[in-house]
Amino acid sequence: AMGPNGDILAYGKLAENEQTYKLLKNEVDILNYLASLHLTKAAIPKVLFWGAISNGNLLIQSTEKKLTSYRTHRLTNLHIDFLVEIFHKTAKKQKFKESKCLQELEERVRVLKGRVSNDWFNILKRSIEIIVNNIGNERIPLGLCHGDFTPWNILNSKERLFIIDWEFAKQEFVPFYDVLHFEIHTNLVLKSNKESPKMFLHFGKKFMNFVTKYAYLTNSNISFLNIFTLFYLCDYCSFYLDITERYWGHQNIEKDRAFAIRQKLLEYMILSLSKSKQPFW
């Protein structure tokens, strides 16, 4: 919806099937929950309407998008301060092998057997084994994450962030997830095809400074960053393998360049972590 001077007043999203309904319902629940936290480090949409209409379920949400709004492809302190705030306000420590996020990942990978290639299934299974062996008995702070924290879902206006598209948000989730997704996914989209897969895990000094700040302020153990990176890649890949196989056939995504690089990243991490528990970035 637009005003008479061209300003965008609100956005609408329509769910016309079960899958999109679940995503939008999750977004509504998350936005309402976030509204109760009284966040100060960034703005989020407000739910203006959510309900059934003749051809589906409609979500109307507010926006702070301006004609002068812009996106940046680099993490800043604004990004980190916001991620710290939402994680700090929602995190609770749990023994990781008893956590919902690990159990859901294990179940998703289990049901992928026979639906994806043997190579992919074995990579995902081995990833989970390494994760459990390293942090299964650790008490880990688990909090809310956006789930798709990328430049195209973040608007900047006058040094204030406006974070949109919360349909993939998750509660009781691992630390560092959004930080890692922003860095790795953005680089995969923007960088050359000629980049070696392992180069996407050789984080620069500036990024590691942000990670160190995030770890300190969220009381997260930075020595587990390699394991959380493995969890991120395993979770992301298994989710999209499940969705694409269910609706389009897994061959479509397995041939995707960025997804193929993620497979190489997982293989590289499995090999590295099998040899040593020490960080390798």
C-alpha positions in Angstrom: 0.0 0.0 0.0 1.3 3.5 -1.0 0.5 7.0 0.2 -0.3 9.9 -2.2 3.3 11.1 -2.2 4.6 7.6 -3.1 5.6 6.5 0.4 5.2 2.9 1.1 2.7 2.5 4.0 2.5 -1.3 4.3 3.2 -4.6 2.7 1.0 -7.6 2.1 1.8 -11.3 1.9 -0.7 -13.9 0.8 -0.6 -17.6 1.7 -2.4 -19.7 -0.8 -1.2 -23.2 0.2 -0.3 -25.1 3.4 3.5 -24.5 3.1 3.2 -20.7 2.7 0.5 -20.6 5.4 3.0 -22.3 7.9 5.7 -19.8 7.0 3.4 -16.7 7.3 1.9 -18.0 10.6 5.4 -18.4 11.9 6.2 -14.8 10.9 3.1 -13.5 12.6 3.9 -15.4 15.8 7.5 -14.2 15.8 6.7 -10.5 15.0 4.1 -10.5 17.8 6.6 -12.0 20.2 9.3 -9.6 19.2 6.9 -6.7 19.8 6.6 -7.8 23.4 10.4 -7.5 23.8 10.5 -3.8 23.2 13.6 -3.9 21.0 15.7 -0.7 20.8 18.6 -1.6 18.4 16.5 -1.9 15.2 13.0 -1.7 13.9 10.8 -4.6 12.9 7.4 -4.7 11.1 4.2 -4.6 13.1 1.4 -7.0 12.3 -1.5 -4.8 11.0 -3.8 -7.7 9.9 -3.7 -11.5 9.8 -6.6 -13.5 8.7 -8.5 -15.5 6.1 -9.8 -14.0 2.9 -11.5 -15.6 -0.1 -8.3 -17.0 -1.7 -6.1 -17.7 1.3 -4.7 -16.0 4.4 -3.4 -12.4 4.2 -0.7 -10.8 6.3 -0.4 -7.0 6.2 2.5 -5.5 8.0 3.9 -2.1 8.6 7.1 -0.8 7.0 9.8 1.8 7.6 11.1 1.6 4.1 11.8 5.0 2.6 12.9 6.2 -0.8 16.3 6.8 0.8 16.6 3.4 2.4 19.6 1.3 1.3 21.2 -2.1 1.8 24.8 -2.9 2.7 26.6 -6.2 1.9 28.9 -5.9 4.9 28.2 -6.5 8.6 28.4 -3.5 10.8 28.1 -2.8 14.5 24.4 -2.0 13.9 23.9 -5.6 12.7 25.8 -7.1 15.6 24.1 -4.9 18.2 20.7 -6.0 17.0 21.5 -9.7 16.9 23.0 -9.5 20.4 19.8 -7.8 21.7 17.4 -10.4 20.3 19.6 -13.3 21.4 20.3 -11.8 24.8 16.6 -11.2 25.5 15.5 -14.7 24.4 18.4 -17.1 25.3 18.3 -19.9 27.8 21.0 -22.4 28.5 20.2 -26.1 27.6 22.2 -29.3 27.3 22.6 -29.3 23.6 21.8 -33.0 22.9 18.4 -32.4 24.6 17.7 -29.2 22.6 14.8 -28.9 20.2 17.0 -27.5 17.4 19.2 -30.6 17.4 16.3 -33.0 17.6 14.6 -31.3 14.7 17.8 -31.5 12.6 18.3 -35.1 13.4 14.8 -36.0 12.4 15.0 -34.0 9.2 18.2 -35.8 8.2 16.8 -39.1 9.2 13.8 -38.8 6.8 16.0 -37.6 4.0 17.5 -41.1 3.7 16.5 -42.5 0.3 15.1 -39.2 -0.8 18.5 -37.6 -1.6 21.8 -39.0 -2.9 23.8 -41.2 -0.6 26.6 -38.7 -0.7 24.4 -36.0 0.7 22.8 -38.2 3.3 26.2 -39.4 4.5 27.6 -35.9 4.7 24.6 -34.7 6.8 24.7 -37.8 9.1 28.5 -37.4 9.7 28.0 -33.7 10.4 25.5 -34.4 13.2 27.8 -37.1 14.7 30.6 -34.5 14.9 28.3 -31.9 16.4 27.0 -34.2 19.1 30.4 -35.6 19.9 31.8 -32.1 20.4 29.0 -30.2 22.2 26.2 -32.7 22.9 26.9 -32.6 26.7 27.6 -28.9 26.8 25.1 -26.3 28.2 24.6 -23.9 25.2 22.7 -20.6 25.2 19.9 -21.0 22.7 17.8 -18.1 21.6 15.9 -16.5 18.8 17.4 -16.2 15.3 16.1 -14.5 12.2 16.9 -17.5 10.0 17.5 -15.5 6.8 19.6 -12.6 8.0 20.9 -11.3 4.7 21.4 -7.9 3.1 18.2 -8.1 1.1 16.2 -8.5 4.3 17.8 -5.5 6.0 17.1 -1.9 5.2 19.2 1.0 6.5 17.9 4.5 6.9 19.7 7.2 8.8 21.8 4.6 10.6 18.8 2.6 11.8 18.1 -0.9 10.6 14.7 -2.2 9.6 14.6 -6.0 9.6 12.0 -7.7 7.4 11.0 -11.2 6.3 10.8 -13.2 9.5 9.1 -16.3 8.1 12.2 -18.5 8.7 12.8 -17.3 12.3 13.4 -19.9 14.9 13.3 -19.9 18.7 15.7 -21.8 21.0 18.4 -21.9 18.3 22.2 -21.9 18.3 24.2 -18.7 18.7 26.2 -17.3 15.7 23.6 -18.6 13.2 22.5 -15.2 11.8 26.1 -13.9 11.8 27.4 -16.9 9.9 24.5 -16.9 7.5 25.0 -13.2 6.6 28.7 -13.7 6.0 28.7 -17.1 4.2 25.5 -16.7 2.2 26.3 -13.2 1.1 29.8 -14.2 -0.1 28.4 -17.2 -1.9 26.0 -15.0 -3.8 28.4 -12.2 -4.6 31.8 -13.9 -5.1 33.3 -15.4 -8.2 32.7 -19.0 -9.3 36.5 -19.3 -9.2 36.7 -19.0 -5.4 37.9 -22.2 -3.6 35.1 -23.5 -1.4 37.3 -23.4 1.8 38.0 -19.7 1.2 34.4 -19.0 2.3 35.4 -20.2 5.7 38.6 -18.2 6.0 37.0 -15.3 7.9 38.7 -12.0 7.8 39.9 -10.0 10.9 37.0 -7.6 10.8 34.4 -10.3 10.7 36.2 -12.2 13.6 36.1 -8.9 15.6 32.4 -8.9 15.2 32.1 -12.5 16.1 34.2 -11.9 19.2 32.0 -9.1 20.2 28.9 -11.1 19.6 30.3 -14.1 21.6 31.2 -11.9 24.6 27.8 -10.1 24.7 25.7 -13.2 24.3 27.8 -15.3 26.7 28.5 -17.8 23.9 31.7 -19.9 23.8 33.7 -18.7 20.7 35.8 -21.9 20.9 32.7 -23.7 19.5 32.5 -21.5 16.5 33.7 -24.2 14.2 30.9 -26.6 15.5 28.3 -23.9 15.2 29.4 -23.3 11.6 29.0 -27.0 10.9 25.6 -26.9 12.5 24.6 -23.9 10.4 25.6 -25.5 7.1 24.0 -28.9 8.0 20.8 -27.2 9.0 20.6 -24.9 6.0 21.4 -27.7 3.5 19.1 -30.3 5.0 16.2 -27.8 5.1 16.5 -26.9 1.5 17.1 -30.5 0.4 13.9 -31.5 2.2 11.9 -28.6 0.7 13.1 -29.0 -2.9 12.8 -32.7 -2.9 9.3 -32.5 -1.5 8.1 -30.0 -4.1 10.5 -30.0 -7.1 12.9 -32.9 -6.9 16.3 -32.8 -5.2 18.2 -32.7 -8.5 17.3 -29.1 -9.0 19.1 -27.8 -6.0 22.0 -30.3 -6.0 23.0 -28.8 -9.4 22.8 -25.2 -8.0 26.3 -23.6 -7.9 26.0 -22.1 -4.4 24.5 -25.3 -3.0 27.3 -27.3 -4.5 29.8 -25.1 -2.8 28.0 -25.6 0.5 28.5 -29.4 0.0 32.2 -28.8 -0.5 32.2 -26.6 2.7 30.6 -29.4 4.7 33.1 -32.0 3.3 36.0 -29.6 4.1 34.8 -29.0 7.7 34.1 -32.7 8.3 37.6 -33.6 7.2 39.2 -30.8 9.3 37.1 -31.5 12.4 37.8 -35.2 12.2 41.5 -34.5 12.5 41.4 -31.8 15.2 38.9 -30.1 17.5 40.9 -26.8 17.1 39.4 -23.9 15.2 40.6 -23.7 11.6 39.5 -20.2 10.5 
